[in-house]
Amino acid sequence: MQIELYTTAWCPFCQRAKALLERRGLAFVEHRMDGREAELAEAKRRFGHPTVPIVVIDGQLLGGCDSLEALERRGGLD
C-alpha cells in the first residue's frame, strides 16, 4: 500500500492523519505544501479534494482525515 499525504504545517487534521499512520507503523510520503500555493491548488484540482490533508492511497484519492479515520475503523489499514 502506497500512501501519500498532501499537508500543511498549520493544519490540525493533517497532524491527526500523520499521527494515525505513524501510530499504525505505516510508511507514507508527505508532500508539504507550505508556501507552495500553486502546487497545492494543482493537487486540489487533480484529486478533486478542496482541503488538506489530501490522502491518496495507491494513486487514488481516499479523501481527508475523516476518511482515513473511517478506513481505519473498518479495518482497511490492516
C-alpha positions, 0 to 999 in steps of 0.5 A: 500500500502506497500512501501519500499525504498532501499537508500543511504545517498549520493544519490540525487534521493533517497532524491527526492523519500523520499521527494515525499512520505513524501510530499504525507503523505505516510508511507514507510520503508527505508532500508539504505544501507550505508556501507552495500555493500553486502546487497545492491548488494543482493537487486540489484540482487533480484529486478533486479534494478542496482541503488538506490533508489530501490522502491518496492511497495507491494513486487514488484519492481516499479523501481527508482525515475523516476518511482515513479515520473511517478506513481505519475503523473498518479495518482497511489499514490492516 
